[in-house]
Amino acid sequence: MNAAQPTVLLIEDEAAQREVLCYNLAAEGYRVLQAASGDEGLLLARENVPDAIILDWMLPVMSGIEVCRQIKSNADTKDIPVIMLSARSEEMDKVRGLETGADDYVVKPYSLKELMARVRAQLRRTRAAAVGAQLVFEDITLDGETHKVTRAGAEIKLGPTEFRLLSHFMEKPGRVWPREQLLDRVWGRDVFVDTRTVDVHVGRLRKALCVHGGADPVRTVRGTGYALG
């Protein structure tokens, strides 16, 4: 696993279906989180902020439509692409799903190849910032294509880990990231380092960002983690 590995959250109550999808998603190289209910899915979405969500319409207690509505109404999760799975093939059902905020709608039974292609398409759209787009926060500019960072026009020299950290922070300014999540997303889940490593690299990032002056833009949230701004 590496830091660029996308995370896909699967919310599906049928165990056999969940197992097949998890196997195929893992085979595509994705980190897979799974939930058997809407409540569990919402909790995982908020705690992990995955790169994409596959969501079944027919869930017990809370429907997929309501789960989608809550995902899209939460500031931390609203930008995550949601692919809705449903046995409902009527046009009005598709419209309802899309109007609730789903980014794609796949009718059961579906081809696994087609579903994987749709996941890839959604990830290509949403991960543009990480693979080349320019990110700006206050007087800091990060160019993902040239790997250059400037602050108030002056170039900032960053190591690769500090660059990934800053890019991650700049994609969601103001969001508080627990150390464990930063380890998963910047270092990768299979890299066995402790949370102190995060503190060390955040310290290096802060030092580099302030080398030409200016206030420290990285905020420490005591007992939790870090945020930009």
C-alpha positions in Angstrom: 0.0 0.0 0.0 1.2 3.5 -0.6 0.0 7.0 0.4 -1.8 7.5 -2.9 -4.0 4.4 -2.5 -7.7 5.6 -2.6 -10.1 4.5 0.1 -13.5 3.3 -0.9 -16.3 2.9 1.6 -18.9 0.2 0.8 -22.3 0.5 2.5 -24.2 -2.7 1.8 -26.3 -4.9 4.1 -26.1 -8.1 2.2 -23.1 -10.0 3.4 -22.5 -12.1 0.2 -22.8 -9.0 -2.0 -20.5 -7.1 0.4 -17.9 -9.9 0.2 -17.8 -10.0 -3.6 -17.5 -6.2 -3.9 -14.8 -6.0 -1.2 -12.8 -8.6 -3.0 -13.0 -6.9 -6.3 -12.3 -3.4 -4.9 -9.2 -4.8 -3.1 -8.1 -6.4 -6.4 -8.3 -3.0 -8.0 -5.8 -1.7 -5.4 -8.2 0.2 -3.2 -8.3 0.3 0.6 -11.8 -0.9 1.5 -14.0 0.1 4.4 -17.3 -1.7 4.8 -20.5 -1.1 6.7 -23.7 -3.2 6.9 -26.0 -0.3 7.9 -26.6 3.3 7.2 -25.6 4.4 10.7 -22.3 2.5 10.6 -21.6 3.9 7.1 -22.2 7.5 8.2 -19.8 7.0 11.1 -17.1 5.5 8.9 -17.6 8.3 6.3 -17.1 11.0 9.0 -14.2 9.3 10.7 -12.3 8.4 7.6 -13.4 10.7 4.8 -13.0 8.1 2.1 -12.2 9.0 -1.6 -15.5 7.4 -2.8 -18.6 5.7 -1.4 -20.6 2.8 -2.9 -24.0 2.9 -1.3 -26.9 0.5 -1.5 -30.4 2.1 -1.7 -32.2 -0.7 0.2 -30.7 -0.6 3.7 -32.4 -1.6 7.0 -33.6 1.2 9.3 -32.1 4.1 7.3 -32.4 4.0 3.6 -29.5 4.7 1.2 -31.3 7.9 0.1 -31.3 9.2 3.7 -27.6 8.2 4.1 -26.7 10.0 0.9 -28.6 13.1 2.0 -26.7 13.2 5.3 -23.4 12.6 3.5 -24.0 15.5 1.2 -25.2 17.8 3.9 -22.1 17.4 6.1 -19.3 19.8 5.4 -16.6 17.1 5.8 -18.2 14.5 3.5 -20.2 16.5 1.0 -17.5 16.3 -1.7 -17.1 12.5 -1.6 -18.5 11.0 -4.7 -21.4 8.6 -4.0 -22.2 5.7 -6.4 -25.7 4.4 -5.5 -26.6 0.8 -6.2 -30.3 -0.1 -6.6 -32.7 -2.7 -8.0 -35.0 0.2 -8.8 -34.6 0.8 -12.6 -37.4 3.3 -13.1 -36.3 6.7 -14.4 -38.0 8.5 -11.5 -36.0 6.4 -9.0 -32.7 7.3 -10.8 -33.7 11.0 -10.8 -34.6 10.8 -7.1 -31.2 9.2 -6.3 -29.3 11.8 -8.3 -31.3 14.7 -6.9 -30.4 13.6 -3.3 -26.8 14.1 -4.3 -25.6 10.7 -5.7 -22.9 11.2 -8.3 -23.7 8.0 -10.1 -26.5 5.4 -10.2 -26.0 1.8 -11.0 -29.0 -0.6 -11.5 -28.8 -4.2 -10.1 -27.9 -6.6 -11.5 -24.8 -4.9 -12.7 -21.5 -5.9 -14.3 -18.6 -5.8 -11.9 -16.4 -4.5 -14.7 -18.8 -1.6 -15.3 -19.0 -0.8 -11.6 -15.2 -0.8 -11.2 -14.9 1.5 -14.3 -17.4 3.9 -12.7 -15.5 4.0 -9.4 -12.3 4.8 -11.4 -14.1 7.6 -13.3 -15.3 9.2 -10.0 -11.9 9.0 -8.4 -10.2 10.5 -11.5 -12.5 13.5 -11.2 -12.1 14.1 -7.5 -8.4 13.4 -7.1 -7.3 16.0 -9.6 -5.9 18.2 -6.8 -3.6 15.4 -5.7 -2.1 14.7 -9.1 -1.6 18.1 -10.6 -4.0 20.9 -9.7 -2.8 24.0 -7.9 -4.0 24.5 -4.3 -4.1 27.9 -2.6 -4.5 28.7 1.1 -4.1 32.3 2.1 -0.5 33.2 0.9 0.6 29.6 0.4 0.4 28.1 -3.1 1.1 24.4 -3.8 1.5 23.2 -7.4 0.9 19.5 -7.6 2.4 19.1 -11.1 5.7 20.8 -10.5 5.9 20.0 -6.8 6.7 23.6 -5.9 5.4 25.5 -2.9 5.5 29.2 -2.4 4.5 31.5 0.4 4.0 35.2 -0.3 5.9 34.6 -3.5 9.0 33.0 -1.9 9.7 29.4 -2.7 9.5 26.9 0.2 11.7 23.8 0.1 9.9 20.7 1.4 10.8 17.1 1.6 8.4 14.6 0.0 6.6 13.7 3.2 6.1 17.3 4.2 4.9 18.1 0.7 2.2 15.3 0.9 1.2 16.5 4.4 0.8 20.1 3.2 -1.1 18.9 0.1 -3.4 16.9 2.3 -4.0 19.8 4.7 -4.7 22.2 1.8 -7.3 20.0 0.2 -9.5 20.6 3.2 -8.4 23.7 5.1 -9.8 24.0 8.6 -10.6 20.3 8.9 -9.0 18.7 12.0 -7.0 15.5 11.1 -6.3 13.0 13.9 -2.7 11.7 13.8 -3.9 8.2 13.0 -5.8 9.4 9.9 -2.7 11.4 8.8 -0.6 8.2 9.1 -3.1 6.2 7.0 -3.4 8.9 4.3 0.1 10.3 4.1 2.2 7.3 5.0 -0.2 4.4 4.2 -1.8 1.9 6.4 0.9 -0.8 5.9 3.7 1.5 7.0 4.4 0.7 10.6 5.3 4.0 12.2 3.9 5.5 15.4 2.0 8.8 15.8 5.1 10.6 17.0 6.3 10.4 13.4 3.4 12.7 12.5 4.5 15.3 15.1 8.0 15.3 13.8 7.0 15.9 10.2 4.5 18.5 11.1 7.2 20.3 13.0 9.4 20.2 9.9 6.6 21.5 7.8 5.9 24.4 10.2 9.6 25.3 10.2 9.8 25.3 6.4 6.6 27.4 6.0 7.8 30.0 8.4 11.4 30.2 7.1 10.8 33.6 5.4 8.5 34.9 8.2 4.8 34.9 8.7 2.5 33.2 11.2 2.4 29.4 11.7 -0.6 28.3 9.6 -0.8 24.8 11.1 -3.0 24.6 14.2 -2.5 22.0 16.9 -5.8 20.7 18.3 -4.8 19.3 21.7 -5.5 15.7 22.2 -6.6 15.2 18.6 -4.3 16.3 15.8 -3.7 19.1 13.4 -5.5 21.4 11.0 -4.5 24.1 8.5 -5.9 27.4 9.5 
